[in-house]
Amino acid sequence: MERQPAADYSHIIAVTNRHSFDGAEDPELAFLTRVREVLLLRPRALVLREKDLPSSEYRALAEKILPLCTGTALILHSFPQIAAELGLGLHLPLPLLKELATADPALLKHFHTVGTSVHSEAEARLAYMLGAGYCFAGNIFETSCKPDLPGRGTDFLRRISSAVPIPVYGIGGIDETKIPLLLKNGAAGGCMMSGLFSR
């Protein structure tokens, strides 16, 4: 799939989903090919969300993708030790961020970038207090990833963005055309998974 760069990709964080390529002849090759294509668009960051992998396989995959990330930050998801060892940013679900902030605050301070996902203003404020430097807020629009969950809308995004002094990225049903609307409602941009990582 060939994509043309758009000006607002600088406001997009790409979130991976290798399972979209499970039916390919060579799933890992297909996935890595798509990663290369996505990185050519120059998104603000790439979150390697493959948290279901064993740690050794996750690290191996991260090490394959890292050299491709010239000009785009690579952020690891749910593997703080690997992120620390590779000198990369870290994205954690909020309960894991809270756990790490309590159990190993020194490790948490090691990361130049820490992010999490939130679903309310209270969670956004907690994320900020725990040291998050950005957060995903969603889901903003209806999405095939969560078909039974209605979108929370741009008013929700505006409230989250106003609640904390850190960048907030809308997630859920986001594509390139919705970025101006997210920016208008106080967000720093949006996150795309299905729109970028699908066959």
C-alpha positions as a Markdown table, in Angstrom:
| # | Residue | x | y | z |
|---|---|---|---|---|
| 1 | Met | 0.0 | 0.0 | 0.0 |
| 2 | Glu | 1.5 | 3.3 | -1.1 |
| 3 | Arg | 0.8 | 6.4 | 0.9 |
| 4 | Gln | 1.6 | 10.0 | 0.1 |
| 5 | Pro | 3.0 | 12.2 | 2.9 |
| 6 | Ala | 0.7 | 14.8 | 4.4 |
| 7 | Ala | 1.7 | 17.8 | 6.4 |
| 8 | Asp | -0.1 | 16.7 | 9.5 |
| 9 | Tyr | 1.7 | 13.4 | 9.9 |
| 10 | Ser | 4.0 | 15.4 | 12.2 |
| 11 | His | 1.0 | 15.4 | 14.6 |
| 12 | Ile | 0.4 | 11.7 | 14.4 |
| 13 | Ile | 1.8 | 8.9 | 16.6 |
| 14 | Ala | 1.7 | 5.6 | 14.8 |
| 15 | Val | 0.8 | 2.6 | 16.9 |
| 16 | Thr | 1.7 | -0.8 | 15.5 |
| 17 | Asn | -0.4 | -4.0 | 15.1 |
| 18 | Arg | 1.5 | -6.9 | 13.6 |
| 19 | His | -1.5 | -9.2 | 13.9 |
| 20 | Ser | -3.0 | -7.4 | 10.8 |
| 21 | Phe | -0.4 | -9.4 | 8.8 |
| 22 | Asp | -0.9 | -12.8 | 10.4 |
| 23 | Gly | -2.3 | -14.2 | 7.2 |
| 24 | Ala | 0.6 | -13.0 | 5.0 |
| 25 | Glu | 3.0 | -15.5 | 3.5 |
| 26 | Asp | 5.7 | -14.1 | 5.7 |
| 27 | Pro | 4.0 | -12.1 | 8.5 |
| 28 | Glu | 7.1 | -10.6 | 10.0 |
| 29 | Leu | 8.4 | -9.4 | 6.6 |
| 30 | Ala | 5.0 | -8.0 | 5.8 |
| 31 | Phe | 4.8 | -6.2 | 9.1 |
| 32 | Leu | 8.4 | -4.8 | 8.8 |
| 33 | Thr | 7.6 | -3.6 | 5.3 |
| 34 | Arg | 4.6 | -1.7 | 6.6 |
| 35 | Val | 6.7 | -0.2 | 9.4 |
| 36 | Arg | 9.2 | 1.1 | 6.8 |
| 37 | Glu | 6.3 | 2.6 | 4.8 |
| 38 | Val | 4.8 | 4.3 | 7.8 |
| 39 | Leu | 8.2 | 5.7 | 8.9 |
| 40 | Leu | 8.5 | 7.3 | 5.4 |
| 41 | Leu | 5.5 | 9.4 | 6.4 |
| 42 | Arg | 7.6 | 10.9 | 9.3 |
| 43 | Pro | 5.1 | 10.5 | 12.1 |
| 44 | Arg | 6.0 | 12.1 | 15.4 |
| 45 | Ala | 6.6 | 8.8 | 17.0 |
| 46 | Leu | 6.1 | 5.0 | 16.6 |
| 47 | Val | 4.8 | 3.0 | 19.5 |
| 48 | Leu | 5.7 | -0.7 | 19.2 |
| 49 | Arg | 2.5 | -2.0 | 20.8 |
| 50 | Glu | 3.3 | -5.8 | 20.4 |
| 51 | Lys | 2.9 | -6.4 | 24.2 |
| 52 | Asp | 1.7 | -9.9 | 23.8 |
| 53 | Leu | 5.2 | -11.1 | 22.7 |
| 54 | Pro | 7.5 | -12.8 | 25.1 |
| 55 | Ser | 10.2 | -10.3 | 26.2 |
| 56 | Ser | 13.0 | -11.9 | 24.2 |
| 57 | Glu | 10.9 | -11.8 | 21.0 |
| 58 | Tyr | 9.8 | -8.2 | 21.7 |
| 59 | Arg | 13.3 | -7.1 | 22.2 |
| 60 | Ala | 14.4 | -8.8 | 19.0 |
| 61 | Leu | 11.6 | -7.0 | 17.1 |
| 62 | Ala | 12.5 | -3.6 | 18.7 |
| 63 | Glu | 16.1 | -4.1 | 17.6 |
| 64 | Lys | 15.0 | -4.7 | 14.0 |
| 65 | Ile | 12.9 | -1.6 | 14.0 |
| 66 | Leu | 15.2 | 0.8 | 15.8 |
| 67 | Pro | 17.6 | 1.3 | 12.9 |
| 68 | Leu | 14.6 | 2.2 | 10.6 |
| 69 | Cys | 13.6 | 5.0 | 13.0 |
| 70 | Thr | 15.7 | 7.8 | 11.5 |
| 71 | Gly | 13.9 | 11.0 | 12.4 |
| 72 | Thr | 11.0 | 9.3 | 14.3 |
| 73 | Ala | 11.1 | 8.4 | 18.0 |
| 74 | Leu | 10.6 | 4.7 | 18.8 |
| 75 | Ile | 8.6 | 4.2 | 22.0 |
| 76 | Leu | 8.3 | 0.7 | 23.5 |
| 77 | His | 5.1 | -0.5 | 25.1 |
| 78 | Ser | 4.9 | -2.4 | 28.4 |
| 79 | Phe | 8.6 | -3.5 | 28.6 |
| 80 | Pro | 10.3 | -0.9 | 30.8 |
| 81 | Gln | 13.6 | -2.9 | 31.2 |
| 82 | Ile | 14.0 | -3.3 | 27.5 |
| 83 | Ala | 13.2 | 0.3 | 26.9 |
| 84 | Ala | 15.8 | 1.3 | 29.5 |
| 85 | Glu | 18.5 | -1.0 | 28.1 |
| 86 | Leu | 17.9 | 0.3 | 24.5 |
| 87 | Gly | 17.6 | 4.0 | 25.7 |
| 88 | Leu | 14.1 | 4.4 | 24.3 |
| 89 | Gly | 10.9 | 6.0 | 25.4 |
| 90 | Leu | 8.2 | 4.0 | 27.3 |
| 91 | His | 4.4 | 3.7 | 27.0 |
| 92 | Leu | 2.6 | 2.0 | 29.9 |
| 93 | Pro | -1.0 | 1.3 | 30.7 |
| 94 | Leu | -1.9 | 3.6 | 33.6 |
| 95 | Pro | -2.1 | 0.8 | 36.2 |
| 96 | Leu | 1.4 | -0.3 | 35.2 |
| 97 | Leu | 2.7 | 3.3 | 35.3 |
| 98 | Lys | 1.3 | 3.6 | 38.8 |
| 99 | Glu | 2.9 | 0.3 | 39.8 |
| 100 | Leu | 6.3 | 1.3 | 38.4 |
| 101 | Ala | 6.2 | 4.8 | 39.9 |
| 102 | Thr | 5.7 | 3.1 | 43.3 |
| 103 | Ala | 8.0 | 0.1 | 42.9 |
| 104 | Asp | 10.9 | 1.7 | 41.0 |
| 105 | Pro | 10.7 | 5.5 | 40.7 |
| 106 | Ala | 14.4 | 5.6 | 39.8 |
| 107 | Leu | 13.8 | 3.5 | 36.7 |
| 108 | Leu | 10.9 | 5.6 | 35.7 |
| 109 | Lys | 13.0 | 8.8 | 35.9 |
| 110 | His | 15.5 | 7.1 | 33.5 |
| 111 | Phe | 13.2 | 7.5 | 30.5 |
| 112 | His | 13.3 | 10.7 | 28.4 |
| 113 | Thr | 9.7 | 9.9 | 27.3 |
| 114 | Val | 7.0 | 8.3 | 29.3 |
| 115 | Gly | 3.4 | 8.0 | 28.1 |
| 116 | Thr | 0.1 | 6.3 | 29.1 |
| 117 | Ser | -3.5 | 6.0 | 28.1 |
| 118 | Val | -6.3 | 7.7 | 29.9 |
| 119 | His | -10.1 | 7.7 | 29.8 |
| 120 | Ser | -11.1 | 10.5 | 32.1 |
| 121 | Glu | -9.8 | 13.9 | 33.4 |
| 122 | Ala | -9.0 | 12.2 | 36.8 |
| 123 | Glu | -6.9 | 9.6 | 35.1 |
| 124 | Ala | -5.1 | 12.3 | 33.0 |
| 125 | Arg | -4.3 | 14.3 | 36.2 |
| 126 | Leu | -3.0 | 11.1 | 37.9 |
| 127 | Ala | -0.9 | 10.3 | 34.8 |
| 128 | Tyr | 0.7 | 13.7 | 35.0 |
| 129 | Met | 1.3 | 13.3 | 38.8 |
| 130 | Leu | 3.0 | 10.0 | 38.1 |
| 131 | Gly | 5.4 | 11.6 | 35.6 |
| 132 | Ala | 3.8 | 11.0 | 32.2 |
| 133 | Gly | 5.1 | 13.4 | 29.6 |
| 134 | Tyr | 2.1 | 12.7 | 27.2 |
| 135 | Cys | -1.1 | 10.7 | 27.2 |
| 136 | Phe | -3.4 | 9.1 | 24.7 |
| 137 | Ala | -7.1 | 9.9 | 25.3 |
| 138 | Gly | -9.9 | 7.9 | 23.8 |
| 139 | Asn | -11.7 | 6.6 | 22.2 |
| 140 | Ile | -12.6 | 9.8 | 20.5 |
| 141 | Phe | -14.6 | 8.3 | 17.5 |
| 142 | Glu | -16.1 | 4.9 | 16.9 |
| 143 | Thr | -13.4 | 2.4 | 15.9 |
| 144 | Ser | -13.3 | -1.1 | 14.5 |
| 145 | Cys | -10.9 | -2.0 | 17.3 |
| 146 | Lys | -13.7 | -1.5 | 19.9 |
| 147 | Pro | -16.9 | -1.8 | 17.9 |
| 148 | Asp | -19.3 | -1.9 | 20.9 |
| 149 | Leu | -17.8 | 1.3 | 22.4 |
| 150 | Pro | -19.3 | 4.6 | 21.2 |
| 151 | Gly | -16.9 | 7.5 | 20.6 |
| 152 | Arg | -16.5 | 10.0 | 23.5 |
| 153 | Gly | -16.2 | 12.9 | 21.1 |
| 154 | Thr | -14.2 | 16.0 | 20.8 |
| 155 | Asp | -15.7 | 17.7 | 24.0 |
| 156 | Phe | -14.2 | 14.8 | 25.9 |
| 157 | Leu | -10.8 | 15.4 | 24.2 |
| 158 | Arg | -11.0 | 19.2 | 25.0 |
| 159 | Arg | -11.7 | 18.5 | 28.7 |
| 160 | Ile | -8.7 | 16.1 | 28.9 |
| 161 | Ser | -6.4 | 18.5 | 27.1 |
| 162 | Ser | -7.4 | 21.3 | 29.4 |
| 163 | Ala | -6.9 | 19.1 | 32.5 |
| 164 | Val | -3.2 | 18.6 | 32.2 |
| 165 | Pro | -0.2 | 20.6 | 30.9 |
| 166 | Ile | 1.2 | 17.7 | 28.8 |
| 167 | Pro | 0.5 | 16.8 | 25.2 |
| 168 | Val | -2.7 | 14.8 | 24.7 |
| 169 | Tyr | -3.2 | 12.7 | 21.6 |
| 170 | Gly | -6.7 | 11.6 | 20.6 |
| 171 | Ile | -7.0 | 7.9 | 19.8 |
| 172 | Gly | -9.8 | 5.8 | 18.4 |
| 173 | Gly | -11.2 | 6.2 | 14.8 |
| 174 | Ile | -8.5 | 8.7 | 13.9 |
| 175 | Asp | -7.3 | 9.3 | 10.3 |
| 176 | Glu | -5.4 | 12.0 | 8.7 |
| 177 | Thr | -8.5 | 14.1 | 7.9 |
| 178 | Lys | -9.4 | 14.4 | 11.6 |
| 179 | Ile | -6.1 | 15.9 | 12.8 |
| 180 | Pro | -7.2 | 19.5 | 12.3 |
| 181 | Leu | -10.3 | 18.8 | 14.4 |
| 182 | Leu | -8.2 | 17.3 | 17.2 |
| 183 | Leu | -5.8 | 20.3 | 17.1 |
| 184 | Lys | -8.8 | 22.7 | 17.3 |
| 185 | Asn | -9.9 | 20.9 | 20.5 |
| 186 | Gly | -6.7 | 21.3 | 22.3 |
| 187 | Ala | -4.9 | 18.1 | 21.4 |
| 188 | Ala | -1.3 | 17.8 | 20.3 |
| 189 | Gly | -2.4 | 15.4 | 17.6 |
| 190 | Gly | -3.8 | 11.9 | 17.2 |
| 191 | Cys | -2.8 | 8.2 | 17.2 |
| 192 | Met | -3.4 | 5.9 | 14.3 |
| 193 | Met | -3.2 | 2.1 | 14.3 |
| 194 | Ser | -5.8 | 0.6 | 12.0 |
| 195 | Gly | -5.4 | 3.4 | 9.5 |
| 196 | Leu | -1.7 | 2.6 | 9.1 |
| 197 | Phe | -1.3 | -1.0 | 10.1 |
| 198 | Ser | -3.9 | -2.9 | 8.1 |
| 199 | Arg | -3.5 | -5.1 | 5.0 |
